[in-house]
């Protein structure tokens, strides 16, 4: 039962990233771009979860998963704090 949930989480974050990039192309609001990059990173993190739990259960990818999640959330934090004047 866990495999479909992992896949749906990856699909949902990928769809959010796509929708945010589409909105950024229309409106050119910087926060949309940073949010889209964050969700793209979270999609990659969810992909790593699938690799870690389903395809390579003997290999520990926890450090890589945490690093990619930190990078993704740091992109959103940077987008929230950085403003163009």
Secondary structure, DSSP 8 states (H G I E B T S, - for coil): -HHHHHHHHHHHHHHHHHHHHHHHHHH--HHHHHHHHHHHHHHHHHHHHHIIIII-TTS--HHHHHHHHHHHHHHHHHHHH----
